[in-house]
Amino acid sequence: MNTNISKNEKKSLFRIVKTSLYIGLALFISLSFFGCSKYNAQDKPAQSTTEKDEAFAKNIKKFILITCRNHKPSSMFIKYHHLANYLQKSTGFEIELYKPKDFKEFKNKIKNQEADFLFVDPVVYLEIEDFINKNYIYARSSGLEGELKDKPFETACIIARADSMIKTIDDVKAKRVIFGSQRSATKWIAARKLFMDNGIDIEKDLAEYRFGKKCKDTVLDVFYKKADVGCIRTMVCPICVNSVFYKKCGLDTTQLVHIAQTAPINTWVFTCTNRIDDNDMEKIAAALLEIPELDLQKKERLNSDLRYGFIKLDDSRFDELRKMID
């Protein structure tokens, strides 16, 4: 048997051994990397897309915006949900619009600090003022023309039918009157003061009076003679303002007359409870003050009452209203 190996055969054998070593080394590295990856995966499991989304969502601050119920839920939603959406987009917060079933629930939510922001009539503001942060009071700017333009005041109008022979405030005596709700600064507090200033005792000098709700309903009640006199906000007065609503329902507004107008009184208030962090409220405040600068398309998404923006107030501005309520 010939055991001699030629030179070429030695070279071939060397190449085979060398190639085998490279392959073995590569296989060893691959197996080591796979083992480490598997170990790390077991030690730190990867987050799914859903988990990442949830983790991100946890960083979004959530707040509750509450308002005192004075209309049916659908009306409240239409009136205020655009405000909640605007504040949400402007601040990056998640803001839920909460609709309480009645005033008792509303007041308990505020008293127990279970709400964050609130938008209310100034009369309601005074009822719950002990539970809110008075450093942040923003009143709705008036949409009225004249001396009240861009100011946090509004007025109420006293109307009657043109054929009723009621021409002045003195003629209201012995008549049937509809005021606003008992928590309305314009349609009750200011209107009541107007009557008192003109020598009319609402308990003794009127045939009857009752509390209404929506101004448009009061207008229709007067028009159809369910009442002689109605107290409504000037902003929706069919004589002072050219409203599309009355045209659509076919109401002949020339059959109504304007009897008197109340003195200016505070508009609705946006504020916060004591549980809100100052930095968060500053972001909300900046969004409220920016409303007048919005383009027309963005403004039109807000309720017509809110398109004129807000004005920062000091609590002392409500002292006159406090006297009127007392």
Disulfide bonds with the S-S distance in Angstrom:
none
